[in-house]
Amino acid sequence: MVNKSGADKSGADKSAAGKSPGKTHPENISIVLVEPQSPGNIGSSARVMKNTGFRNLLLVNPVDYINDEAFSFACNAIDVLKGARVFKTLDSALSDSRFIVGTTRRKGRIRTPLFTLDEALAPIITMAQKNPVSILFGREDRGLKNEEIPLCDMLVEIPSHGDYPSLNLSHAVFAVCHALFKAENPQSPSITAAPKNDVENMYAHLEEVLKKLGYGRNKKGEFLIESIMRNFRRLFGRCALMEKEVNMIRGVLTEVEKKSSEGKR
């Protein structure tokens, strides 16, 4: 099937997943609730959208939601709720979209290929840099209908426990919006790793101190320093040491050498 831009629907394949995405624009992403049945879910969806920086809420044939229940669940996101655009049909809601993502719990012959949420993040963010993207969420009781699936360029499932895989509508909206938010706003600060030569000198210093201490000899008198050093390399290699951390470790090693010499004297 071909989408409105003339691109092959299969273009959003697994090869796109895992690539490093650029910076998207939240205003290019619309959250589309298809025939939502609960004012509370609509209000909650508006709230989690604002929590994660999204504002474009589209409602297709919704229940009456301009009421106290929706306002209560929206809390301080009433502006997003009141700003929601309402459409009679899904086709009209998607008329401006260039890339359409459907969320689904059900699997089947026509619901393939099915991406996990993690796999879908990079293609969504990449497309949203310059294109209007719509992310569809189906009805609380039935999700998206089979006849609505072909409208989607990509289908996404949100992993959940097998004992009870069905998510509340607003929880599903939060899962997707929060995943996109985290992908663009990593919480761990970037670090500058220590120069490779400094790290190697640290390993040499560590090995030298272990030998001086006699650490690594087993009861048979066999010296296991090579195995021990491999383990240390794996340990420190997992955390990409910074220069100040390398210097700190070498400082500790120097103190160990001093104390060891004093003890011998």
C-alpha positions as a LaTeX table, in Angstrom:
\begin{tabular}{lrrr}
\hline
Residue & $x$ (\AA) & $y$ (\AA) & $z$ (\AA) \\
\hline
Met1 & 0.00 & 0.00 & 0.00 \\
Val2 & 1.14 & 3.55 & $-0.75$ \\
Asn3 & 0.68 & 6.45 & 1.63 \\
Lys4 & $-0.26$ & 10.02 & 0.79 \\
Ser5 & 3.32 & 11.07 & 0.11 \\
Gly6 & 3.74 & 8.28 & $-2.43$ \\
Ala7 & 6.12 & 6.27 & $-0.26$ \\
Asp8 & 5.82 & 2.52 & 0.10 \\
Lys9 & 4.03 & 1.65 & 3.36 \\
Ser10 & 6.65 & $-0.99$ & 4.05 \\
Gly11 & 9.31 & 1.73 & 4.20 \\
Ala12 & 9.10 & 1.83 & 7.99 \\
Asp13 & 10.81 & $-1.54$ & 8.33 \\
Lys14 & 12.96 & $-3.06$ & 11.01 \\
Ser15 & 16.13 & $-1.72$ & 9.36 \\
Ala16 & 15.13 & 1.77 & 10.51 \\
Ala17 & 14.89 & 0.68 & 14.11 \\
Gly18 & 17.90 & 1.15 & 16.32 \\
Lys19 & 19.38 & 4.00 & 14.28 \\
Ser20 & 20.31 & 7.12 & 16.19 \\
Pro21 & 17.46 & 9.63 & 15.76 \\
Gly22 & 17.86 & 13.36 & 15.51 \\
Lys23 & 15.94 & 15.97 & 17.45 \\
Thr24 & 12.25 & 16.02 & 16.66 \\
His25 & 9.67 & 18.73 & 17.14 \\
Pro26 & 6.79 & 17.85 & 19.52 \\
Glu27 & 4.49 & 20.12 & 17.55 \\
Asn28 & 4.84 & 17.69 & 14.62 \\
Ile29 & 3.41 & 14.79 & 16.63 \\
Ser30 & $-0.33$ & 14.40 & 17.18 \\
Ile31 & $-1.91$ & 11.99 & 19.64 \\
Val32 & $-5.09$ & 10.64 & 18.08 \\
Leu33 & $-7.71$ & 8.97 & 20.28 \\
Val34 & $-10.14$ & 6.96 & 18.16 \\
Glu35 & $-13.67$ & 6.96 & 19.60 \\
Pro36 & $-12.61$ & 7.29 & 23.25 \\
Gln37 & $-15.39$ & 6.22 & 25.59 \\
Ser38 & $-14.31$ & 7.79 & 28.88 \\
Pro39 & $-14.07$ & 11.53 & 29.67 \\
Gly40 & $-11.57$ & 10.60 & 32.38 \\
Asn41 & $-9.29$ & 8.90 & 29.88 \\
Ile42 & $-9.43$ & 11.92 & 27.59 \\
Gly43 & $-8.56$ & 14.23 & 30.48 \\
Ser44 & $-5.77$ & 11.94 & 31.69 \\
Ser45 & $-4.35$ & 11.70 & 28.18 \\
Ala46 & $-4.23$ & 15.49 & 27.98 \\
Arg47 & $-2.39$ & 15.56 & 31.29 \\
Val48 & 0.29 & 13.01 & 30.37 \\
Met49 & 0.78 & 14.76 & 27.03 \\
Lys50 & 1.53 & 18.02 & 28.80 \\
Asn51 & 3.78 & 16.15 & 31.26 \\
Thr52 & 5.92 & 15.06 & 28.32 \\
Gly53 & 5.79 & 18.17 & 26.15 \\
Phe54 & 3.08 & 17.23 & 23.63 \\
Arg55 & 0.06 & 19.39 & 22.91 \\
Asn56 & $-1.64$ & 18.17 & 19.73 \\
Leu57 & $-4.62$ & 16.10 & 20.86 \\
Leu58 & $-7.00$ & 14.85 & 18.16 \\
Leu59 & $-10.29$ & 13.13 & 19.04 \\
Val60 & $-12.26$ & 11.01 & 16.58 \\
Asn61 & $-15.97$ & 10.78 & 17.39 \\
Pro62 & $-15.39$ & 11.05 & 21.16 \\
Val63 & $-17.83$ & 10.74 & 24.03 \\
Asp64 & $-18.96$ & 14.06 & 25.50 \\
Tyr65 & $-15.84$ & 15.17 & 27.37 \\
Ile66 & $-16.47$ & 18.83 & 28.20 \\
Asn67 & $-17.40$ & 18.06 & 31.76 \\
Asp68 & $-16.09$ & 17.94 & 35.33 \\
Glu69 & $-14.72$ & 14.40 & 35.01 \\
Ala70 & $-12.43$ & 15.24 & 32.11 \\
Phe71 & $-11.37$ & 18.55 & 33.67 \\
Ser72 & $-10.59$ & 16.83 & 36.97 \\
Phe73 & $-8.40$ & 14.19 & 35.33 \\
Ala74 & $-6.68$ & 16.78 & 33.12 \\
Cys75 & $-5.70$ & 18.77 & 36.24 \\
Asn76 & $-3.39$ & 21.57 & 35.03 \\
Ala77 & $-3.57$ & 20.44 & 31.40 \\
Ile78 & $-7.01$ & 21.88 & 30.75 \\
Asp79 & $-5.45$ & 24.02 & 28.02 \\
Val80 & $-4.45$ & 20.86 & 26.13 \\
Leu81 & $-7.89$ & 19.37 & 26.72 \\
Lys82 & $-9.74$ & 22.46 & 25.54 \\
Gly83 & $-7.41$ & 22.74 & 22.58 \\
Ala84 & $-8.24$ & 19.23 & 21.35 \\
Arg85 & $-9.52$ & 19.05 & 17.76 \\
Val86 & $-12.56$ & 16.87 & 17.16 \\
Phe87 & $-13.23$ & 14.94 & 13.94 \\
Lys88 & $-16.16$ & 12.83 & 12.82 \\
Thr89 & $-14.01$ & 10.29 & 10.95 \\
Leu90 & $-10.50$ & 8.92 & 11.25 \\
Asp91 & $-9.75$ & 9.78 & 7.62 \\
Ser92 & $-10.45$ & 13.43 & 8.27 \\
Ala93 & $-8.27$ & 13.41 & 11.39 \\
Leu94 & $-5.37$ & 12.00 & 9.37 \\
Ser95 & $-5.73$ & 14.19 & 6.32 \\
Asp96 & $-2.57$ & 16.19 & 7.06 \\
Ser97 & $-0.44$ & 13.28 & 8.31 \\
Arg98 & 2.63 & 12.09 & 6.45 \\
Phe99 & 3.48 & 9.25 & 8.83 \\
Ile100 & 0.89 & 7.27 & 10.80 \\
Val101 & 1.68 & 5.00 & 13.75 \\
Gly102 & $-0.94$ & 2.64 & 15.13 \\
Thr103 & $-0.75$ & 1.12 & 18.61 \\
Thr104 & $-2.13$ & $-2.37$ & 19.09 \\
Arg105 & $-2.19$ & $-5.15$ & 21.64 \\
Arg106 & $-3.74$ & $-7.72$ & 19.33 \\
Lys107 & $-1.62$ & $-9.62$ & 16.84 \\
Gly108 & $-2.62$ & $-11.25$ & 13.59 \\
Arg109 & $-1.98$ & $-11.69$ & 9.91 \\
Ile110 & $-2.83$ & $-8.11$ & 9.00 \\
Arg111 & $-1.09$ & $-6.64$ & 12.06 \\
Thr112 & 2.45 & $-7.14$ & 10.79 \\
Pro113 & 5.21 & $-6.11$ & 10.89 \\
Leu114 & 4.75 & $-5.30$ & 14.54 \\
Phe115 & 7.40 & $-3.14$ & 16.22 \\
Thr116 & 8.11 & $-2.93$ & 19.91 \\
Leu117 & 7.95 & 0.57 & 21.36 \\
Asp118 & 11.75 & 0.70 & 21.69 \\
Glu119 & 12.18 & $-0.26$ & 18.04 \\
Ala120 & 9.68 & 2.37 & 16.90 \\
Leu121 & 11.23 & 5.36 & 18.67 \\
Ala122 & 13.98 & 6.12 & 16.14 \\
Pro123 & 11.73 & 6.01 & 13.04 \\
Ile124 & 9.07 & 8.13 & 14.75 \\
Ile125 & 11.57 & 10.76 & 15.89 \\
Thr126 & 13.30 & 10.80 & 12.51 \\
Met127 & 10.03 & 11.30 & 10.61 \\
Ala128 & 8.78 & 13.93 & 13.06 \\
Gln129 & 11.75 & 16.19 & 12.40 \\
Lys130 & 10.15 & 17.45 & 9.18 \\
Asn131 & 6.82 & 15.64 & 8.84 \\
Pro132 & 3.43 & 15.63 & 10.60 \\
Val133 & 3.20 & 12.35 & 12.52 \\
Ser134 & 0.02 & 10.87 & 14.00 \\
Ile135 & 0.04 & 8.20 & 16.70 \\
Leu136 & $-3.27$ & 6.35 & 16.96 \\
Phe137 & $-4.79$ & 4.84 & 20.09 \\
Gly138 & $-7.90$ & 2.70 & 19.69 \\
Arg139 & $-11.05$ & 2.29 & 21.73 \\
Glu140 & $-10.81$ & 1.25 & 25.37 \\
Asp141 & $-12.69$ & $-2.00$ & 24.77 \\
Arg142 & $-11.61$ & $-3.02$ & 21.25 \\
Gly143 & $-8.62$ & $-0.96$ & 20.19 \\
Leu144 & $-8.20$ & $-0.21$ & 16.49 \\
Lys145 & $-10.45$ & $-2.08$ & 14.09 \\
Asn146 & $-8.99$ & $-4.34$ & 11.40 \\
Glu147 & $-10.16$ & $-1.98$ & 8.66 \\
Glu148 & $-8.23$ & 0.89 & 10.32 \\
Ile149 & $-4.93$ & $-0.98$ & 10.39 \\
Pro150 & $-4.07$ & $-0.45$ & 6.67 \\
Leu151 & $-4.04$ & 3.32 & 7.30 \\
Cys152 & $-0.93$ & 2.87 & 9.43 \\
Asp153 & 2.64 & 3.08 & 8.17 \\
Met154 & 3.85 & 1.38 & 11.35 \\
Leu155 & 2.26 & $-0.76$ & 14.06 \\
Val156 & 3.59 & $-0.65$ & 17.61 \\
Glu157 & 2.96 & $-2.78$ & 20.67 \\
Ile158 & 3.70 & $-1.67$ & 24.21 \\
Pro159 & 5.26 & $-4.55$ & 26.17 \\
Ser160 & 3.28 & $-5.61$ & 29.22 \\
His161 & 2.93 & $-8.66$ & 31.44 \\
Gly162 & 1.29 & $-11.69$ & 29.86 \\
Asp163 & $-1.10$ & $-12.17$ & 32.78 \\
Tyr164 & $-2.82$ & $-8.88$ & 31.98 \\
Pro165 & $-1.43$ & $-7.24$ & 28.82 \\
Ser166 & $-4.24$ & $-4.76$ & 28.18 \\
Leu167 & $-3.32$ & $-1.19$ & 29.18 \\
Asn168 & $-5.66$ & 1.59 & 30.16 \\
Leu169 & $-5.94$ & 4.10 & 27.30 \\
Ser170 & $-4.30$ & 7.02 & 29.08 \\
His171 & $-1.57$ & 4.71 & 30.41 \\
Ala172 & $-0.77$ & 3.64 & 26.86 \\
Val173 & $-0.63$ & 7.29 & 25.80 \\
Phe174 & 1.76 & 7.98 & 28.68 \\
Ala175 & 3.99 & 5.02 & 27.78 \\
Val176 & 4.46 & 6.26 & 24.22 \\
Cys177 & 4.79 & 9.96 & 25.05 \\
His178 & 7.19 & 9.31 & 27.91 \\
Ala179 & 9.35 & 6.99 & 25.78 \\
Leu180 & 9.61 & 9.70 & 23.11 \\
Phe181 & 10.35 & 12.31 & 25.76 \\
Lys182 & 13.12 & 10.19 & 27.31 \\
Ala183 & 14.65 & 9.39 & 23.92 \\
Glu184 & 15.03 & 13.10 & 23.26 \\
Asn185 & 15.89 & 14.15 & 26.81 \\
Pro186 & 18.31 & 11.56 & 28.22 \\
Gln187 & 18.50 & 11.83 & 31.98 \\
Ser188 & 22.10 & 10.64 & 32.30 \\
Pro189 & 24.57 & 13.47 & 31.66 \\
Ser190 & 27.16 & 12.82 & 29.00 \\
Ile191 & 30.69 & 12.13 & 30.21 \\
Thr192 & 34.15 & 12.62 & 28.78 \\
Ala193 & 36.04 & 9.36 & 29.10 \\
Ala194 & 39.66 & 9.38 & 30.22 \\
Pro195 & 42.31 & 9.15 & 27.48 \\
Lys196 & 43.07 & 5.55 & 26.55 \\
Asn197 & 46.75 & 5.93 & 27.49 \\
Asp198 & 45.83 & 7.13 & 31.00 \\
Val199 & 43.54 & 4.14 & 31.48 \\
Glu200 & 46.26 & 1.73 & 30.33 \\
Asn201 & 48.74 & 3.32 & 32.75 \\
Met202 & 46.18 & 2.83 & 35.51 \\
Tyr203 & 45.88 & $-0.87$ & 34.67 \\
Ala204 & 49.67 & $-1.22$ & 34.66 \\
His205 & 49.84 & 0.52 & 38.04 \\
Leu206 & 47.10 & $-1.72$ & 39.42 \\
Glu207 & 48.84 & $-4.87$ & 38.22 \\
Glu208 & 52.13 & $-3.70$ & 39.72 \\
Val209 & 50.55 & $-3.07$ & 43.14 \\
Leu210 & 48.75 & $-6.44$ & 43.12 \\
Lys211 & 52.03 & $-8.19$ & 42.41 \\
Lys212 & 53.78 & $-6.32$ & 45.21 \\
Leu213 & 51.03 & $-7.41$ & 47.59 \\
Gly214 & 51.28 & $-10.99$ & 46.39 \\
Tyr215 & 47.60 & $-10.87$ & 45.55 \\
Gly216 & 46.52 & $-13.53$ & 43.10 \\
Arg217 & 48.56 & $-16.53$ & 44.17 \\
Asn218 & 46.42 & $-19.58$ & 44.91 \\
Lys219 & 47.21 & $-22.41$ & 47.33 \\
Lys220 & 49.14 & $-24.26$ & 44.63 \\
Gly221 & 51.42 & $-21.27$ & 44.18 \\
Glu222 & 49.99 & $-20.47$ & 40.76 \\
Phe223 & 49.83 & $-16.79$ & 39.89 \\
Leu224 & 46.45 & $-15.73$ & 38.50 \\
Ile225 & 47.17 & $-12.07$ & 37.82 \\
Glu226 & 46.25 & $-12.28$ & 34.11 \\
Ser227 & 42.77 & $-13.57$ & 34.93 \\
Ile228 & 42.35 & $-10.98$ & 37.68 \\
Met229 & 43.36 & $-8.14$ & 35.36 \\
Arg230 & 40.90 & $-9.32$ & 32.71 \\
Asn231 & 38.15 & $-9.13$ & 35.31 \\
Phe232 & 39.21 & $-5.62$ & 36.32 \\
Arg233 & 39.17 & $-4.54$ & 32.67 \\
Arg234 & 35.65 & $-5.88$ & 32.28 \\
Leu235 & 34.57 & $-4.17$ & 35.50 \\
Phe236 & 35.97 & $-0.73$ & 34.68 \\
Gly237 & 35.22 & $-1.07$ & 30.98 \\
Arg238 & 31.49 & $-1.21$ & 31.68 \\
Cys239 & 31.48 & 2.26 & 33.23 \\
Ala240 & 33.82 & 4.27 & 30.94 \\
Leu241 & 36.06 & 5.86 & 33.55 \\
Met242 & 36.52 & 9.62 & 33.55 \\
Glu243 & 39.94 & 11.18 & 33.99 \\
Lys244 & 39.28 & 12.23 & 37.59 \\
Glu245 & 38.21 & 8.65 & 38.41 \\
Val246 & 41.38 & 7.24 & 36.87 \\
Asn247 & 43.43 & 9.71 & 38.93 \\
Met248 & 41.49 & 8.79 & 42.07 \\
Ile249 & 42.17 & 5.06 & 41.57 \\
Arg250 & 45.87 & 5.72 & 40.97 \\
Gly251 & 45.95 & 7.87 & 44.10 \\
Val252 & 44.51 & 4.98 & 46.12 \\
Leu253 & 47.08 & 2.61 & 44.60 \\
Thr254 & 49.89 & 4.99 & 45.52 \\
Glu255 & 48.68 & 5.11 & 49.13 \\
Val256 & 48.52 & 1.30 & 49.21 \\
Glu257 & 52.13 & 1.19 & 48.03 \\
Lys258 & 53.19 & 3.66 & 50.74 \\
Lys259 & 51.40 & 1.77 & 53.51 \\
Ser260 & 52.81 & $-1.50$ & 52.27 \\
Ser261 & 56.38 & $-0.10$ & 52.33 \\
Glu262 & 55.87 & 1.32 & 55.82 \\
Gly263 & 54.61 & $-2.04$ & 57.04 \\
Lys264 & 57.70 & $-3.81$ & 55.72 \\
Arg265 & 59.97 & $-1.31$ & 57.44 \\
\hline
\end{tabular}
